[in-house]
Amino acid sequence: MKSNYDIQEIFRDAVSGNYRNLVVIEGDYREPLLEFIHEYLKVERNPSTGYYFHPWAQGSKERLNWIRSVLTTVTDIDYSSSERYLGSTFDLSIIDAVDDFRPSYVARAVETVRGGGLIILYTNRLEEGKLYRDTLTRDGKVNNLFEERFRHKLLSHRGILYWNDGELIVRPYSSSEVSKPKRSRKGKYPELAKLCKTDDQVKVLDEIDFLLEEGKKLLVVTAPRGRGKSASVGLALPLLISQSKYPLSIVVTSPTYWSGAEIMRFSEMSLKALHKRFRKVISRDGKILSLEIGESRIRWLPPELARDQHGDILVVDEAAALGKEFADYVLRRWDKVALVTTVHGYEGSGKIFLKIFDSYDGEHDVQRLKLDFPVRYGKGDPVERFLNDAFLLNADATEGEDLNKVAEVDVRSLFEDEERLASVYGILVTAHYRNTPDDLMMLGDMAFQRLFVAENNAGVAQVVEEGGLSQEAIKSIAQGEENLGHLIPHRLVKYWRLFEFGELRGWRVMRIAVAPALQGRGIGSKLLREIEIKGEGEGIDWIGSSFLASYNVIKFWAKNGYIPVHVSTKKNESLGGYSVIVVKPFSSAAREMVSRVSLLLKDKLLRTSHQVYFNLDPRILAILLKLTPPASNVTISDLYVKKLRAYLEGLLPYNSVAEAVHLLGEKYFKELRFDVDDVSLATLISRTFQGKSWYHAGVSLGLTSSQVEQRLKDTIALILEKYQLS
């Protein structure tokens, strides 16, 4: 391998400085890949290796076997299940990007490499034959803006060795620029401090007993990715059991098991270090589900089970990914809560989540701990710097000024202006809970999108063109096949059998965001107005959006005249909620179809809230039912009215009149003759339509059981009065 640099010496310096190097090979990869591996083997004789690939792709297993003929200790990792390896540490990660070049997979693989280690990404061509790019392609058209920018970043960063069609470009880093992880303090628990890599982690051990103090307590632990926050919380949990005067039930939850696995793994490690006897419950696939210490236990549960579980302390890992409404619910339900979340990283930004809790004025006393120092590699690691820049992981919204102007922006010109790209993308990162590197690739490569930006980068809306489908495409959707890139037509064709909607042309607002400092000033609505003017001018039939069900978000769309047409019947576990689709029709055909399907949605919500939507926030159900069109009138028997009056007078219990309350609620929502506030309607929905207990209805609404029943009685009395039923 011809180079002006000693590659072996570069790898040795990384070991001495505890930083990582990244090798990217593009082109005819076989010979250079072998040479880089051999050079690294001269530094690390038997490296533990994580090999990332799509095992089902043609030729991928042959490439893996070829690597195994060179390296002895190789763990093959399917991209789709790579999340479960986040707690693993490798000397060498090899990323097979021949079949796929997906930023989120790349970032996840890089994260598993220790300081002094090496990452090798190899591919024939970044743009060609990549599975993820297929989802961004329509009618054979796709942009290459993300890949072009990625190559530029490879050339501008140090710590990168870039082989491109026979030419090797090296910009070496130096160990003198890196600070190694260090721990100088022993803290209050020296036996556990030994297991910590940094003083930041020891600080978590020392402060965890805050949760045992009298009263309601909220501990917020934040850090960028790779700071060992989950590990330190895991080490600390057995301390709570040791210090408590009574047995403790600690519940750990996270979006998926693997995103919270480190807490359970390090809790076990802590128990061993403390010489505690415990019983471990493991699933068949190796998940630590429970650690039982005498009458105390630490156990992991999925969010939907964890939030209503009876216990003493709830620990939520990657809390930002579960959203504010989940956090609000558990803070009403639990007295002792620890929220652990990433500030920025490849799994999404928690910045907006943190801003919310910066001004938290709830009943809990709050203590915040922030971890800054990386644990797997040194501070100043060049690969971390590269990923942050190339994937804009730490992008932030600039403090703009609303000047009431919105303009459509050419995406190519945006990617040519690095400062503006970071500012515009920073709005999306800051304003959304889940923003991943894949979103940056979508922004750069989708050719069927439109981008609208408020002046001074105060807000941004990303719009994709949908619909106009052929009869063949509509038939394939109806038969269960996917049609990526046409989300709203797909849902209405597949789930509502509204085949003719697929023929209509529309725009989906994929994301709309406003800089947090400027929210509440109508900038989002101005963005929508501009999009609507453009769309109508181009003759589209509808504009819509699909988003995670949130009371305030639905109110925003409702204020702008959008009508709900679909609510997913399954909760998206990775996003932590149900999806809602809203549409504003422009053509007469679209108006007729939207009205028809929205009426059916009303009927579905009324009939299935006790089953399909039992866990949906009742305030969300209330506003959705009010936004769907009025339906047929409902007649109530005089005997039902008498039963309702007897309930209001305390002569009959609720269970004796539940069917009458249900019919009265159905009459209100179907006729929509007058307005009732959403919280009052939510008491009716949670107790009557969802069938929640008084207690759980109260937790959903932030009320006591008695307050829920009184509010329900007031709502019944109001509806009877408005209808003049006596």
Secondary structure, 3 states (H helix, E strand, C coil): CCCCCCHHHHHHHHHHHCCCEEEEEECCCHHHHHHHHHHHHCCCCCCCEEEEECCCCCCHHHHHHHHHCCCCCEEEEEHHHHHHHCCCCEEEEEEECCCCCCHHHHHHHHHCEEEEEEEEEEECCCCCCCHHHHCCCECCECCCHHHHHHHHHHHHCCCEEEEECCEEEEECCCHHHCECCCCCCCCCCHHHHCCCCCHHHHHHHHHHHHHHCCCCEEEEEEECCCCCHHHHHHHHHHHHHHHCCCCCEEEEECCCCCCCHHHHHHHHHHHHHCCCCCEEEECCCCCEEEEEECCEEEEECCHHHHCCCCCCEEEEECHHHHHHHHHHHHHHHCCEEEEEEECCCCCCCCHHHHHHHHCCCCCCEEEEEECCCCCCCCECCHHHHHHHHHCCCCCCCCCCCCCCCEEEECHHHHHCCHHHHHHHHHHHHHHCCCCCHHHHHHHHHCCCEEEEEEHHHCEEEEEEEEECCCHHHHHHHHCCCCCCCCHHHHHHHHHHCCHHHHHCEEEEEEEEEECHHHCCCCHHHHHHHHHHHHHHHCCCCEEEEEEECCHHHHHHHHHCCCEEEEECCCCECCCCECEEEEEEECCHHHHHHHHHHHHHHHHHHHHHCCCCCCCCCHHHHHHHHHHCCCCCCCCCCHHHHHHHHHHHCCCCCHHHHHHHHHHHHHHHHHHCCCCCCHHHHHHHHHHHHCCCCHHHHHHHHCCCHHHHHHHHHHHHHHHHHHHCCC
